[in-house]
Amino acid sequence: MVTTPKADDVVKLFEDLGFEKTHSPVTETETGMVESFRMKNQDGFHIDVANVSQLPQDKVLIRMNVDNFKEAYDILIANGFTNTRGDGSIETSSSKAATMVSPSGFSISLIEHKKD
């Protein structure tokens, strides 16, 4: 996942590399509405690009989809990760997410998609 203040440029780059947009959800966050783009190439690889205008530069995160948010969250916390939202998360009608930062500085976008 790439979070960037220049999403149009990043999306175009990945389109040039053979990726196509599959959907573009908009999520309400504490800093406002964030549009993101889910992209996929012919080989089935995915990249997410989130338009975050408040960032001074691009950031790269590992996206981790899980079936049990609490279990994965607790494992990451036990391994020294911190949540960028304190103990909070972003919850929408379709998902629950939090950005977790490792002790060495890499970030994971932890996401559980709600199933009906």
TAKA-V19754 format. One record per residue. SS is DSSP state (helix for helix, strand for strand, loop for the rest). D_LAST is the distance of its C-alpha to the last C-alpha in Angstrom with 1 decimal. Layout:
ss,d_last
SS,D_LAST
SS,D_LAST
//
This chain:
ss,d_last
loop,25.4
strand,28.3
strand,28.6
strand,31.5
loop,33.5
loop,34.3
helix,31.0
helix,32.7
helix,35.2
helix,32.7
helix,30.5
helix,33.7
helix,34.9
helix,31.7
helix,32.0
helix,35.6
loop,34.4
loop,32.3
loop,28.9
strand,27.0
strand,24.4
strand,21.0
strand,19.5
loop,20.7
loop,18.4
strand,20.3
strand,19.5
strand,21.4
strand,23.4
loop,26.3
loop,28.7
strand,27.1
strand,24.8
strand,24.4
strand,23.8
strand,22.8
strand,23.0
strand,21.1
strand,23.8
strand,24.2
loop,27.5
loop,28.5
loop,28.3
loop,24.6
loop,25.4
strand,23.5
strand,24.9
strand,23.4
strand,25.9
strand,25.5
strand,28.1
loop,29.4
loop,32.7
loop,33.7
loop,34.2
loop,37.8
loop,36.9
loop,34.1
strand,32.2
strand,30.4
loop,27.4
strand,25.7
strand,21.9
strand,20.2
strand,16.5
strand,15.5
loop,12.9
loop,14.5
helix,15.8
helix,18.2
helix,19.7
helix,20.4
helix,21.7
helix,24.0
helix,25.4
helix,26.2
helix,27.8
helix,29.8
loop,31.1
loop,32.5
loop,29.8
strand,29.6
strand,26.9
loop,28.3
loop,26.7
loop,28.3
loop,25.5
loop,23.2
loop,20.2
strand,18.7
strand,15.3
loop,13.7
loop,10.6
loop,9.2
strand,11.4
strand,14.0
strand,17.4
strand,21.0
strand,24.1
strand,26.0
strand,29.7
loop,31.7
loop,35.1
loop,36.7
loop,34.9
loop,32.2
strand,28.7
strand,25.2
strand,22.2
strand,19.6
strand,16.0
strand,12.7
strand,9.8
loop,6.7
loop,3.8
loop,0.0
//
